[in-house]
Amino acid sequence: MFSWIKNTHGKPDAMLTFATVAFGMVTLNLFLSSFGPFTYGDFNFTFTPLSSDTMGVYLGATLTAYVSRRYTDARHASARVAEPASDETQSS
């Protein structure tokens, strides 16, 4: 079964998982493409490198989505702390 990577608050985080997987895929592609084509038995493997534009867009989009979600979560958390707990805290 698949589980999400936990963020710094200990909660499962889909965006952090997606950003980590994206980084791993791009890194693996860069690593494997540095070897060029190779043969194992009857199988021929060729890993072509991604263009830098493709890698930048792919990683930029995932990182931007993750950072934007963290910023939004932090803003909503600080707004909840700033609100009074009930009407009893206000004086008449």
PyMOL Python script that loads the backbone (N, CA, C, O; Angstrom):
from pymol import cmd

cmd.read_pdbstr("""\
ATOM      1  N   MET A   1       0.838  -1.177   0.000  1.00  0.00           N
ATOM      2  CA  MET A   1       0.000   0.000   0.000  1.00  0.00           C
ATOM      3  C   MET A   1       0.885   1.242   0.000  1.00  0.00           C
ATOM      4  O   MET A   1       1.957   1.256   0.606  1.00  0.00           O
ATOM      5  N   PHE A   2       0.435   2.257  -0.669  1.00  0.00           N
ATOM      6  CA  PHE A   2       1.178   3.505  -0.803  1.00  0.00           C
ATOM      7  C   PHE A   2       0.861   4.426   0.366  1.00  0.00           C
ATOM      8  O   PHE A   2      -0.299   4.555   0.757  1.00  0.00           O
ATOM      9  N   SER A   3       1.870   5.059   0.918  1.00  0.00           N
ATOM     10  CA  SER A   3       1.630   6.041   1.976  1.00  0.00           C
ATOM     11  C   SER A   3       2.312   7.348   1.599  1.00  0.00           C
ATOM     12  O   SER A   3       3.344   7.357   0.929  1.00  0.00           O
ATOM     13  N   TRP A   4       1.719   8.443   2.039  1.00  0.00           N
ATOM     14  CA  TRP A   4       2.254   9.764   1.753  1.00  0.00           C
ATOM     15  C   TRP A   4       3.440  10.058   2.660  1.00  0.00           C
ATOM     16  O   TRP A   4       3.522   9.548   3.778  1.00  0.00           O
ATOM     17  N   ILE A   5       4.350  10.878   2.173  1.00  0.00           N
ATOM     18  CA  ILE A   5       5.456  11.367   2.993  1.00  0.00           C
ATOM     19  C   ILE A   5       4.871  12.363   3.989  1.00  0.00           C
ATOM     20  O   ILE A   5       3.983  13.142   3.645  1.00  0.00           O
ATOM     21  N   LYS A   6       5.366  12.336   5.214  1.00  0.00           N
ATOM     22  CA  LYS A   6       4.846  13.244   6.236  1.00  0.00           C
ATOM     23  C   LYS A   6       5.629  14.554   6.235  1.00  0.00           C
ATOM     24  O   LYS A   6       6.848  14.571   6.065  1.00  0.00           O
ATOM     25  N   ASN A   7       4.895  15.650   6.431  1.00  0.00           N
ATOM     26  CA  ASN A   7       5.537  16.964   6.446  1.00  0.00           C
ATOM     27  C   ASN A   7       6.107  17.252   7.831  1.00  0.00           C
ATOM     28  O   ASN A   7       6.143  16.361   8.680  1.00  0.00           O
ATOM     29  N   THR A   8       6.547  18.467   8.068  1.00  0.00           N
ATOM     30  CA  THR A   8       7.202  18.813   9.328  1.00  0.00           C
ATOM     31  C   THR A   8       6.242  18.812  10.512  1.00  0.00           C
ATOM     32  O   THR A   8       6.677  18.797  11.664  1.00  0.00           O
ATOM     33  N   HIS A   9       4.944  18.828  10.237  1.00  0.00           N
ATOM     34  CA  HIS A   9       3.945  18.761  11.301  1.00  0.00           C
ATOM     35  C   HIS A   9       3.499  17.323  11.572  1.00  0.00           C
ATOM     36  O   HIS A   9       2.629  17.088  12.411  1.00  0.00           O
ATOM     37  N   GLY A  10       4.094  16.363  10.861  1.00  0.00           N
ATOM     38  CA  GLY A  10       3.769  14.960  11.063  1.00  0.00           C
ATOM     39  C   GLY A  10       2.517  14.490  10.346  1.00  0.00           C
ATOM     40  O   GLY A  10       2.036  13.385  10.598  1.00  0.00           O
ATOM     41  N   LYS A  11       1.984  15.316   9.455  1.00  0.00           N
ATOM     42  CA  LYS A  11       0.767  14.955   8.720  1.00  0.00           C
ATOM     43  C   LYS A  11       1.143  14.442   7.331  1.00  0.00           C
ATOM     44  O   LYS A  11       2.096  14.945   6.737  1.00  0.00           O
ATOM     45  N   PRO A  12       0.416  13.447   6.793  1.00  0.00           N
ATOM     46  CA  PRO A  12       0.666  12.987   5.432  1.00  0.00           C
ATOM     47  C   PRO A  12       0.469  14.139   4.443  1.00  0.00           C
ATOM     48  O   PRO A  12      -0.501  14.890   4.547  1.00  0.00           O
ATOM     49  N   ASP A  13       1.381  14.276   3.494  1.00  0.00           N
ATOM     50  CA  ASP A  13       1.381  15.426   2.592  1.00  0.00           C
ATOM     51  C   ASP A  13       1.513  14.959   1.143  1.00  0.00           C
ATOM     52  O   ASP A  13       2.572  14.486   0.731  1.00  0.00           O
ATOM     53  N   ALA A  14       0.428  15.095   0.371  1.00  0.00           N
ATOM     54  CA  ALA A  14       0.424  14.661  -1.026  1.00  0.00           C
ATOM     55  C   ALA A  14       1.361  15.510  -1.881  1.00  0.00           C
ATOM     56  O   ALA A  14       2.066  14.971  -2.735  1.00  0.00           O
ATOM     57  N   MET A  15       1.383  16.833  -1.669  1.00  0.00           N
ATOM     58  CA  MET A  15       2.234  17.701  -2.495  1.00  0.00           C
ATOM     59  C   MET A  15       3.704  17.458  -2.222  1.00  0.00           C
ATOM     60  O   MET A  15       4.513  17.485  -3.150  1.00  0.00           O
ATOM     61  N   LEU A  16       4.069  17.224  -0.979  1.00  0.00           N
ATOM     62  CA  LEU A  16       5.462  16.919  -0.648  1.00  0.00           C
ATOM     63  C   LEU A  16       5.859  15.595  -1.287  1.00  0.00           C
ATOM     64  O   LEU A  16       6.971  15.460  -1.798  1.00  0.00           O
ATOM     65  N   THR A  17       4.961  14.624  -1.261  1.00  0.00           N
ATOM     66  CA  THR A  17       5.232  13.336  -1.894  1.00  0.00           C
ATOM     67  C   THR A  17       5.424  13.509  -3.394  1.00  0.00           C
ATOM     68  O   THR A  17       6.360  12.955  -3.971  1.00  0.00           O
ATOM     69  N   PHE A  18       4.538  14.278  -4.028  1.00  0.00           N
ATOM     70  CA  PHE A  18       4.637  14.503  -5.469  1.00  0.00           C
ATOM     71  C   PHE A  18       5.933  15.231  -5.826  1.00  0.00           C
ATOM     72  O   PHE A  18       6.592  14.865  -6.799  1.00  0.00           O
ATOM     73  N   ALA A  19       6.311  16.254  -5.057  1.00  0.00           N
ATOM     74  CA  ALA A  19       7.546  16.992  -5.325  1.00  0.00           C
ATOM     75  C   ALA A  19       8.771  16.096  -5.145  1.00  0.00           C
ATOM     76  O   ALA A  19       9.731  16.205  -5.908  1.00  0.00           O
ATOM     77  N   THR A  20       8.747  15.223  -4.156  1.00  0.00           N
ATOM     78  CA  THR A  20       9.867  14.307  -3.917  1.00  0.00           C
ATOM     79  C   THR A  20       9.988  13.288  -5.044  1.00  0.00           C
ATOM     80  O   THR A  20      11.091  12.996  -5.505  1.00  0.00           O
ATOM     81  N   VAL A  21       8.857  12.749  -5.485  1.00  0.00           N
ATOM     82  CA  VAL A  21       8.871  11.785  -6.590  1.00  0.00           C
ATOM     83  C   VAL A  21       9.347  12.461  -7.878  1.00  0.00           C
ATOM     84  O   VAL A  21      10.123  11.873  -8.631  1.00  0.00           O
ATOM     85  N   ALA A  22       8.892  13.683  -8.137  1.00  0.00           N
ATOM     86  CA  ALA A  22       9.327  14.417  -9.329  1.00  0.00           C
ATOM     87  C   ALA A  22      10.833  14.641  -9.309  1.00  0.00           C
ATOM     88  O   ALA A  22      11.510  14.432 -10.316  1.00  0.00           O
ATOM     89  N   PHE A  23      11.357  15.067  -8.161  1.00  0.00           N
ATOM     90  CA  PHE A  23      12.794  15.271  -8.037  1.00  0.00           C
ATOM     91  C   PHE A  23      13.547  13.960  -8.267  1.00  0.00           C
ATOM     92  O   PHE A  23      14.569  13.942  -8.952  1.00  0.00           O
ATOM     93  N   GLY A  24      13.046  12.872  -7.697  1.00  0.00           N
ATOM     94  CA  GLY A  24      13.682  11.562  -7.878  1.00  0.00           C
ATOM     95  C   GLY A  24      13.673  11.105  -9.321  1.00  0.00           C
ATOM     96  O   GLY A  24      14.660  10.550  -9.804  1.00  0.00           O
ATOM     97  N   MET A  25      12.562  11.334 -10.020  1.00  0.00           N
ATOM     98  CA  MET A  25      12.470  10.922 -11.429  1.00  0.00           C
ATOM     99  C   MET A  25      13.450  11.702 -12.297  1.00  0.00           C
ATOM    100  O   MET A  25      14.128  11.120 -13.145  1.00  0.00           O
ATOM    101  N   VAL A  26      13.527  13.012 -12.092  1.00  0.00           N
ATOM    102  CA  VAL A  26      14.439  13.833 -12.889  1.00  0.00           C
ATOM    103  C   VAL A  26      15.893  13.462 -12.577  1.00  0.00           C
ATOM    104  O   VAL A  26      16.719  13.373 -13.485  1.00  0.00           O
ATOM    105  N   THR A  27      16.201  13.248 -11.308  1.00  0.00           N
ATOM    106  CA  THR A  27      17.559  12.867 -10.925  1.00  0.00           C
ATOM    107  C   THR A  27      17.931  11.507 -11.497  1.00  0.00           C
ATOM    108  O   THR A  27      19.047  11.323 -11.984  1.00  0.00           O
ATOM    109  N   LEU A  28      17.001  10.546 -11.442  1.00  0.00           N
ATOM    110  CA  LEU A  28      17.250   9.223 -12.005  1.00  0.00           C
ATOM    111  C   LEU A  28      17.460   9.298 -13.520  1.00  0.00           C
ATOM    112  O   LEU A  28      18.335   8.626 -14.067  1.00  0.00           O
ATOM    113  N   ASN A  29      16.649  10.122 -14.191  1.00  0.00           N
ATOM    114  CA  ASN A  29      16.824  10.290 -15.629  1.00  0.00           C
ATOM    115  C   ASN A  29      18.183  10.891 -15.954  1.00  0.00           C
ATOM    116  O   ASN A  29      18.846  10.446 -16.891  1.00  0.00           O
ATOM    117  N   LEU A  30      18.606  11.895 -15.195  1.00  0.00           N
ATOM    118  CA  LEU A  30      19.925  12.492 -15.430  1.00  0.00           C
ATOM    119  C   LEU A  30      21.037  11.469 -15.209  1.00  0.00           C
ATOM    120  O   LEU A  30      21.993  11.405 -15.982  1.00  0.00           O
ATOM    121  N   PHE A  31      20.906  10.675 -14.155  1.00  0.00           N
ATOM    122  CA  PHE A  31      21.915   9.660 -13.836  1.00  0.00           C
ATOM    123  C   PHE A  31      21.979   8.580 -14.916  1.00  0.00           C
ATOM    124  O   PHE A  31      23.065   8.246 -15.390  1.00  0.00           O
ATOM    125  N   LEU A  32      20.832   8.032 -15.307  1.00  0.00           N
ATOM    126  CA  LEU A  32      20.817   6.951 -16.302  1.00  0.00           C
ATOM    127  C   LEU A  32      21.206   7.435 -17.692  1.00  0.00           C
ATOM    128  O   LEU A  32      21.846   6.700 -18.445  1.00  0.00           O
ATOM    129  N   SER A  33      20.828   8.659 -18.042  1.00  0.00           N
ATOM    130  CA  SER A  33      21.174   9.155 -19.376  1.00  0.00           C
ATOM    131  C   SER A  33      22.664   9.425 -19.506  1.00  0.00           C
ATOM    132  O   SER A  33      23.179   9.489 -20.623  1.00  0.00           O
ATOM    133  N   SER A  34      23.372   9.586 -18.389  1.00  0.00           N
ATOM    134  CA  SER A  34      24.813   9.820 -18.464  1.00  0.00           C
ATOM    135  C   SER A  34      25.561   8.560 -18.916  1.00  0.00           C
ATOM    136  O   SER A  34      26.690   8.655 -19.399  1.00  0.00           O
ATOM    137  N   PHE A  35      24.947   7.390 -18.763  1.00  0.00           N
ATOM    138  CA  PHE A  35      25.579   6.149 -19.210  1.00  0.00           C
ATOM    139  C   PHE A  35      25.404   5.901 -20.703  1.00  0.00           C
ATOM    140  O   PHE A  35      26.199   5.180 -21.306  1.00  0.00           O
ATOM    141  N   GLY A  36      24.373   6.490 -21.306  1.00  0.00           N
ATOM    142  CA  GLY A  36      24.110   6.255 -22.723  1.00  0.00           C
ATOM    143  C   GLY A  36      23.467   4.897 -22.925  1.00  0.00           C
ATOM    144  O   GLY A  36      22.991   4.288 -21.967  1.00  0.00           O
ATOM    145  N   PRO A  37      23.446   4.415 -24.159  1.00  0.00           N
ATOM    146  CA  PRO A  37      22.810   3.111 -24.414  1.00  0.00           C
ATOM    147  C   PRO A  37      23.673   1.958 -23.905  1.00  0.00           C
ATOM    148  O   PRO A  37      24.901   2.014 -23.968  1.00  0.00           O
ATOM    149  N   PHE A  38      23.025   0.928 -23.409  1.00  0.00           N
ATOM    150  CA  PHE A  38      23.745  -0.271 -23.012  1.00  0.00           C
ATOM    151  C   PHE A  38      22.872  -1.498 -23.275  1.00  0.00           C
ATOM    152  O   PHE A  38      21.652  -1.390 -23.406  1.00  0.00           O
ATOM    153  N   THR A  39      23.510  -2.654 -23.349  1.00  0.00           N
ATOM    154  CA  THR A  39      22.827  -3.899 -23.691  1.00  0.00           C
ATOM    155  C   THR A  39      22.980  -4.888 -22.546  1.00  0.00           C
ATOM    156  O   THR A  39      24.056  -5.030 -21.965  1.00  0.00           O
ATOM    157  N   TYR A  40      21.885  -5.567 -22.236  1.00  0.00           N
ATOM    158  CA  TYR A  40      21.891  -6.628 -21.233  1.00  0.00           C
ATOM    159  C   TYR A  40      21.190  -7.825 -21.864  1.00  0.00           C
ATOM    160  O   TYR A  40      19.964  -7.845 -21.972  1.00  0.00           O
ATOM    161  N   GLY A  41      21.952  -8.800 -22.270  1.00  0.00           N
ATOM    162  CA  GLY A  41      21.370  -9.953 -22.965  1.00  0.00           C
ATOM    163  C   GLY A  41      20.797  -9.513 -24.302  1.00  0.00           C
ATOM    164  O   GLY A  41      21.496  -8.923 -25.126  1.00  0.00           O
ATOM    165  N   ASP A  42      19.530  -9.802 -24.507  1.00  0.00           N
ATOM    166  CA  ASP A  42      18.854  -9.401 -25.743  1.00  0.00           C
ATOM    167  C   ASP A  42      18.200  -8.030 -25.646  1.00  0.00           C
ATOM    168  O   ASP A  42      17.604  -7.558 -26.614  1.00  0.00           O
ATOM    169  N   PHE A  43      18.303  -7.400 -24.508  1.00  0.00           N
ATOM    170  CA  PHE A  43      17.641  -6.117 -24.308  1.00  0.00           C
ATOM    171  C   PHE A  43      18.614  -4.965 -24.527  1.00  0.00           C
ATOM    172  O   PHE A  43      19.738  -4.969 -24.025  1.00  0.00           O
ATOM    173  N   ASN A  44      18.153  -3.988 -25.283  1.00  0.00           N
ATOM    174  CA  ASN A  44      18.916  -2.756 -25.500  1.00  0.00           C
ATOM    175  C   ASN A  44      18.217  -1.632 -24.746  1.00  0.00           C
ATOM    176  O   ASN A  44      17.034  -1.370 -24.964  1.00  0.00           O
ATOM    177  N   PHE A  45      18.943  -0.978 -23.871  1.00  0.00           N
ATOM    178  CA  PHE A  45      18.393   0.126 -23.089  1.00  0.00           C
ATOM    179  C   PHE A  45      19.020   1.430 -23.544  1.00  0.00           C
ATOM    180  O   PHE A  45      20.238   1.542 -23.682  1.00  0.00           O
ATOM    181  N   THR A  46      18.171   2.403 -23.770  1.00  0.00           N
ATOM    182  CA  THR A  46      18.639   3.737 -24.111  1.00  0.00           C
ATOM    183  C   THR A  46      17.850   4.733 -23.283  1.00  0.00           C
ATOM    184  O   THR A  46      16.621   4.767 -23.346  1.00  0.00           O
ATOM    185  N   PHE A  47      18.547   5.531 -22.520  1.00  0.00           N
ATOM    186  CA  PHE A  47      17.907   6.572 -21.729  1.00  0.00           C
ATOM    187  C   PHE A  47      18.301   7.913 -22.315  1.00  0.00           C
ATOM    188  O   PHE A  47      19.461   8.318 -22.250  1.00  0.00           O
ATOM    189  N   THR A  48      17.328   8.591 -22.883  1.00  0.00           N
ATOM    190  CA  THR A  48      17.610   9.903 -23.451  1.00  0.00           C
ATOM    191  C   THR A  48      17.389  10.956 -22.377  1.00  0.00           C
ATOM    192  O   THR A  48      16.412  10.881 -21.631  1.00  0.00           O
ATOM    193  N   PRO A  49      18.265  11.919 -22.288  1.00  0.00           N
ATOM    194  CA  PRO A  49      18.108  12.948 -21.254  1.00  0.00           C
ATOM    195  C   PRO A  49      16.917  13.858 -21.553  1.00  0.00           C
ATOM    196  O   PRO A  49      16.585  14.107 -22.712  1.00  0.00           O
ATOM    197  N   LEU A  50      16.292  14.343 -20.504  1.00  0.00           N
ATOM    198  CA  LEU A  50      15.253  15.354 -20.647  1.00  0.00           C
ATOM    199  C   LEU A  50      15.917  16.677 -20.996  1.00  0.00           C
ATOM    200  O   LEU A  50      17.056  16.933 -20.604  1.00  0.00           O
ATOM    201  N   SER A  51      15.209  17.504 -21.723  1.00  0.00           N
ATOM    202  CA  SER A  51      15.765  18.826 -22.004  1.00  0.00           C
ATOM    203  C   SER A  51      15.714  19.655 -20.716  1.00  0.00           C
ATOM    204  O   SER A  51      14.896  19.401 -19.832  1.00  0.00           O
ATOM    205  N   SER A  52      16.582  20.629 -20.629  1.00  0.00           N
ATOM    206  CA  SER A  52      16.609  21.456 -19.423  1.00  0.00           C
ATOM    207  C   SER A  52      15.308  22.238 -19.263  1.00  0.00           C
ATOM    208  O   SER A  52      14.892  22.518 -18.139  1.00  0.00           O
ATOM    209  N   ASP A  53      14.661  22.595 -20.378  1.00  0.00           N
ATOM    210  CA  ASP A  53      13.372  23.290 -20.301  1.00  0.00           C
ATOM    211  C   ASP A  53      12.321  22.401 -19.648  1.00  0.00           C
ATOM    212  O   ASP A  53      11.567  22.846 -18.783  1.00  0.00           O
ATOM    213  N   THR A  54      12.279  21.138 -20.072  1.00  0.00           N
ATOM    214  CA  THR A  54      11.301  20.197 -19.525  1.00  0.00           C
ATOM    215  C   THR A  54      11.540  19.966 -18.044  1.00  0.00           C
ATOM    216  O   THR A  54      10.596  19.955 -17.254  1.00  0.00           O
ATOM    217  N   MET A  55      12.797  19.781 -17.662  1.00  0.00           N
ATOM    218  CA  MET A  55      13.109  19.560 -16.252  1.00  0.00           C
ATOM    219  C   MET A  55      12.764  20.792 -15.418  1.00  0.00           C
ATOM    220  O   MET A  55      12.220  20.666 -14.321  1.00  0.00           O
ATOM    221  N   GLY A  56      13.074  21.967 -15.924  1.00  0.00           N
ATOM    222  CA  GLY A  56      12.774  23.198 -15.197  1.00  0.00           C
ATOM    223  C   GLY A  56      11.287  23.412 -14.990  1.00  0.00           C
ATOM    224  O   GLY A  56      10.852  23.800 -13.906  1.00  0.00           O
ATOM    225  N   VAL A  57      10.512  23.160 -16.030  1.00  0.00           N
ATOM    226  CA  VAL A  57       9.060  23.317 -15.908  1.00  0.00           C
ATOM    227  C   VAL A  57       8.488  22.279 -14.956  1.00  0.00           C
ATOM    228  O   VAL A  57       7.644  22.601 -14.119  1.00  0.00           O
ATOM    229  N   TYR A  58       8.937  21.046 -15.076  1.00  0.00           N
ATOM    230  CA  TYR A  58       8.428  19.954 -14.243  1.00  0.00           C
ATOM    231  C   TYR A  58       8.754  20.184 -12.768  1.00  0.00           C
ATOM    232  O   TYR A  58       7.877  20.087 -11.909  1.00  0.00           O
ATOM    233  N   LEU A  59      10.010  20.485 -12.483  1.00  0.00           N
ATOM    234  CA  LEU A  59      10.403  20.713 -11.098  1.00  0.00           C
ATOM    235  C   LEU A  59       9.871  22.049 -10.568  1.00  0.00           C
ATOM    236  O   LEU A  59       9.477  22.144  -9.406  1.00  0.00           O
ATOM    237  N   GLY A  60       9.862  23.058 -11.405  1.00  0.00           N
ATOM    238  CA  GLY A  60       9.349  24.362 -10.987  1.00  0.00           C
ATOM    239  C   GLY A  60       7.882  24.318 -10.620  1.00  0.00           C
ATOM    240  O   GLY A  60       7.468  24.920  -9.630  1.00  0.00           O
ATOM    241  N   ALA A  61       7.095  23.610 -11.410  1.00  0.00           N
ATOM    242  CA  ALA A  61       5.659  23.505 -11.132  1.00  0.00           C
ATOM    243  C   ALA A  61       5.395  22.756  -9.831  1.00  0.00           C
ATOM    244  O   ALA A  61       4.551  23.176  -9.040  1.00  0.00           O
ATOM    245  N   THR A  62       6.099  21.661  -9.600  1.00  0.00           N
ATOM    246  CA  THR A  62       5.866  20.894  -8.375  1.00  0.00           C
ATOM    247  C   THR A  62       6.347  21.656  -7.142  1.00  0.00           C
ATOM    248  O   THR A  62       5.674  21.652  -6.111  1.00  0.00           O
ATOM    249  N   LEU A  63       7.502  22.306  -7.240  1.00  0.00           N
ATOM    250  CA  LEU A  63       8.009  23.075  -6.102  1.00  0.00           C
ATOM    251  C   LEU A  63       7.104  24.275  -5.815  1.00  0.00           C
ATOM    252  O   LEU A  63       6.831  24.582  -4.655  1.00  0.00           O
ATOM    253  N   THR A  64       6.645  24.944  -6.854  1.00  0.00           N
ATOM    254  CA  THR A  64       5.755  26.092  -6.675  1.00  0.00           C
ATOM    255  C   THR A  64       4.449  25.672  -6.017  1.00  0.00           C
ATOM    256  O   THR A  64       3.954  26.362  -5.125  1.00  0.00           O
ATOM    257  N   ALA A  65       3.884  24.545  -6.450  1.00  0.00           N
ATOM    258  CA  ALA A  65       2.638  24.060  -5.855  1.00  0.00           C
ATOM    259  C   ALA A  65       2.838  23.724  -4.384  1.00  0.00           C
ATOM    260  O   ALA A  65       1.982  24.036  -3.557  1.00  0.00           O
ATOM    261  N   TYR A  66       3.948  23.096  -4.050  1.00  0.00           N
ATOM    262  CA  TYR A  66       4.220  22.733  -2.655  1.00  0.00           C
ATOM    263  C   TYR A  66       4.415  23.971  -1.786  1.00  0.00           C
ATOM    264  O   TYR A  66       3.822  24.072  -0.712  1.00  0.00           O
ATOM    265  N   VAL A  67       5.236  24.907  -2.237  1.00  0.00           N
ATOM    266  CA  VAL A  67       5.503  26.115  -1.456  1.00  0.00           C
ATOM    267  C   VAL A  67       4.238  26.960  -1.324  1.00  0.00           C
ATOM    268  O   VAL A  67       3.988  27.523  -0.258  1.00  0.00           O
ATOM    269  N   SER A  68       3.446  27.058  -2.372  1.00  0.00           N
ATOM    270  CA  SER A  68       2.202  27.826  -2.313  1.00  0.00           C
ATOM    271  C   SER A  68       1.233  27.223  -1.304  1.00  0.00           C
ATOM    272  O   SER A  68       0.579  27.955  -0.561  1.00  0.00           O
ATOM    273  N   ARG A  69       1.134  25.906  -1.271  1.00  0.00           N
ATOM    274  CA  ARG A  69       0.244  25.252  -0.318  1.00  0.00           C
ATOM    275  C   ARG A  69       0.731  25.468   1.109  1.00  0.00           C
ATOM    276  O   ARG A  69      -0.077  25.706   2.007  1.00  0.00           O
ATOM    277  N   ARG A  70       2.044  25.387   1.329  1.00  0.00           N
ATOM    278  CA  ARG A  70       2.586  25.622   2.675  1.00  0.00           C
ATOM    279  C   ARG A  70       2.329  27.073   3.115  1.00  0.00           C
ATOM    280  O   ARG A  70       1.994  27.322   4.273  1.00  0.00           O
ATOM    281  N   TYR A  71       2.486  28.016   2.193  1.00  0.00           N
ATOM    282  CA  TYR A  71       2.238  29.427   2.505  1.00  0.00           C
ATOM    283  C   TYR A  71       0.765  29.636   2.855  1.00  0.00           C
ATOM    284  O   TYR A  71       0.450  30.329   3.823  1.00  0.00           O
ATOM    285  N   THR A  72      -0.134  29.040   2.075  1.00  0.00           N
ATOM    286  CA  THR A  72      -1.566  29.171   2.321  1.00  0.00           C
ATOM    287  C   THR A  72      -1.943  28.552   3.662  1.00  0.00           C
ATOM    288  O   THR A  72      -2.716  29.140   4.418  1.00  0.00           O
ATOM    289  N   ASP A  73      -1.407  27.376   3.964  1.00  0.00           N
ATOM    290  CA  ASP A  73      -1.677  26.732   5.253  1.00  0.00           C
ATOM    291  C   ASP A  73      -1.195  27.605   6.403  1.00  0.00           C
ATOM    292  O   ASP A  73      -1.892  27.739   7.409  1.00  0.00           O
ATOM    293  N   ALA A  74      -0.019  28.200   6.271  1.00  0.00           N
ATOM    294  CA  ALA A  74       0.527  29.044   7.335  1.00  0.00           C
ATOM    295  C   ALA A  74      -0.324  30.303   7.529  1.00  0.00           C
ATOM    296  O   ALA A  74      -0.540  30.739   8.660  1.00  0.00           O
ATOM    297  N   ARG A  75      -0.799  30.875   6.441  1.00  0.00           N
ATOM    298  CA  ARG A  75      -1.646  32.067   6.542  1.00  0.00           C
ATOM    299  C   ARG A  75      -2.956  31.752   7.253  1.00  0.00           C
ATOM    300  O   ARG A  75      -3.406  32.523   8.101  1.00  0.00           O
ATOM    301  N   HIS A  76      -3.565  30.628   6.913  1.00  0.00           N
ATOM    302  CA  HIS A  76      -4.831  30.258   7.550  1.00  0.00           C
ATOM    303  C   HIS A  76      -4.622  29.899   9.021  1.00  0.00           C
ATOM    304  O   HIS A  76      -5.478  30.187   9.857  1.00  0.00           O
ATOM    305  N   ALA A  77      -3.506  29.281   9.333  1.00  0.00           N
ATOM    306  CA  ALA A  77      -3.215  28.939  10.728  1.00  0.00           C
ATOM    307  C   ALA A  77      -3.011  30.197  11.566  1.00  0.00           C
ATOM    308  O   ALA A  77      -3.486  30.263  12.700  1.00  0.00           O
ATOM    309  N   SER A  78      -2.317  31.189  11.030  1.00  0.00           N
ATOM    310  CA  SER A  78      -2.095  32.423  11.786  1.00  0.00           C
ATOM    311  C   SER A  78      -3.388  33.217  11.916  1.00  0.00           C
ATOM    312  O   SER A  78      -3.574  33.914  12.914  1.00  0.00           O
ATOM    313  N   ALA A  79      -4.277  33.135  10.950  1.00  0.00           N
ATOM    314  CA  ALA A  79      -5.566  33.826  11.035  1.00  0.00           C
ATOM    315  C   ALA A  79      -6.438  33.189  12.113  1.00  0.00           C
ATOM    316  O   ALA A  79      -7.174  33.890  12.808  1.00  0.00           O
ATOM    317  N   ARG A  80      -6.363  31.874  12.256  1.00  0.00           N
ATOM    318  CA  ARG A  80      -7.149  31.195  13.295  1.00  0.00           C
ATOM    319  C   ARG A  80      -6.643  31.566  14.680  1.00  0.00           C
ATOM    320  O   ARG A  80      -7.442  31.699  15.607  1.00  0.00           O
ATOM    321  N   VAL A  81      -5.346  31.734  14.841  1.00  0.00           N
ATOM    322  CA  VAL A  81      -4.776  32.099  16.140  1.00  0.00           C
ATOM    323  C   VAL A  81      -5.153  33.531  16.504  1.00  0.00           C
ATOM    324  O   VAL A  81      -5.374  33.824  17.679  1.00  0.00           O
ATOM    325  N   ALA A  82      -5.229  34.422  15.531  1.00  0.00           N
ATOM    326  CA  ALA A  82      -5.504  35.830  15.780  1.00  0.00           C
ATOM    327  C   ALA A  82      -6.966  36.093  16.120  1.00  0.00           C
ATOM    328  O   ALA A  82      -7.276  37.116  16.729  1.00  0.00           O
ATOM    329  N   GLU A  83      -7.877  35.190  15.739  1.00  0.00           N
ATOM    330  CA  GLU A  83      -9.297  35.390  16.009  1.00  0.00           C
ATOM    331  C   GLU A  83      -9.579  35.154  17.493  1.00  0.00           C
ATOM    332  O   GLU A  83      -8.961  34.286  18.109  1.00  0.00           O
ATOM    333  N   PRO A  84     -10.520  35.928  18.078  1.00  0.00           N
ATOM    334  CA  PRO A  84     -10.906  35.657  19.455  1.00  0.00           C
ATOM    335  C   PRO A  84     -11.625  34.316  19.553  1.00  0.00           C
ATOM    336  O   PRO A  84     -12.304  33.900  18.614  1.00  0.00           O
ATOM    337  N   ALA A  85     -11.476  33.648  20.681  1.00  0.00           N
ATOM    338  CA  ALA A  85     -12.067  32.323  20.860  1.00  0.00           C
ATOM    339  C   ALA A  85     -13.590  32.390  20.929  1.00  0.00           C
ATOM    340  O   ALA A  85     -14.265  31.499  20.413  1.00  0.00           O
ATOM    341  N   SER A  86     -14.139  33.421  21.552  1.00  0.00           N
ATOM    342  CA  SER A  86     -15.599  33.543  21.646  1.00  0.00           C
ATOM    343  C   SER A  86     -15.947  35.005  21.855  1.00  0.00           C
ATOM    344  O   SER A  86     -15.062  35.855  21.958  1.00  0.00           O
ATOM    345  N   ASP A  87     -17.249  35.298  21.918  1.00  0.00           N
ATOM    346  CA  ASP A  87     -17.706  36.665  22.144  1.00  0.00           C
ATOM    347  C   ASP A  87     -17.473  37.118  23.577  1.00  0.00           C
ATOM    348  O   ASP A  87     -17.529  38.315  23.860  1.00  0.00           O
ATOM    349  N   GLU A  88     -17.214  36.184  24.487  1.00  0.00           N
ATOM    350  CA  GLU A  88     -17.011  36.531  25.887  1.00  0.00           C
ATOM    351  C   GLU A  88     -15.733  37.338  26.102  1.00  0.00           C
ATOM    352  O   GLU A  88     -15.606  38.029  27.114  1.00  0.00           O
ATOM    353  N   THR A  89     -14.785  37.261  25.167  1.00  0.00           N
ATOM    354  CA  THR A  89     -13.526  37.984  25.347  1.00  0.00           C
ATOM    355  C   THR A  89     -13.666  39.464  25.058  1.00  0.00           C
ATOM    356  O   THR A  89     -12.791  40.251  25.419  1.00  0.00           O
ATOM    357  N   GLN A  90     -14.770  39.860  24.402  1.00  0.00           N
ATOM    358  CA  GLN A  90     -14.964  41.253  24.083  1.00  0.00           C
ATOM    359  C   GLN A  90     -15.737  41.918  25.225  1.00  0.00           C
ATOM    360  O   GLN A  90     -16.701  41.359  25.746  1.00  0.00           O
ATOM    361  N   SER A  91     -15.298  43.115  25.602  1.00  0.00           N
ATOM    362  CA  SER A  91     -16.002  43.822  26.687  1.00  0.00           C
ATOM    363  C   SER A  91     -17.141  44.641  26.121  1.00  0.00           C
ATOM    364  O   SER A  91     -17.068  45.108  24.985  1.00  0.00           O
ATOM    365  N   SER A  92     -18.210  44.822  26.913  1.00  0.00           N
ATOM    366  CA  SER A  92     -19.378  45.577  26.449  1.00  0.00           C
ATOM    367  C   SER A  92     -19.294  47.004  26.875  1.00  0.00           C
ATOM    368  O   SER A  92     -20.191  47.792  26.573  1.00  0.00           O
TER     369      SER A  92
END
""", "prot")
cmd.dss("prot")
cmd.show_as("cartoon", "prot")
cmd.util.cbc("prot")
cmd.orient("prot")
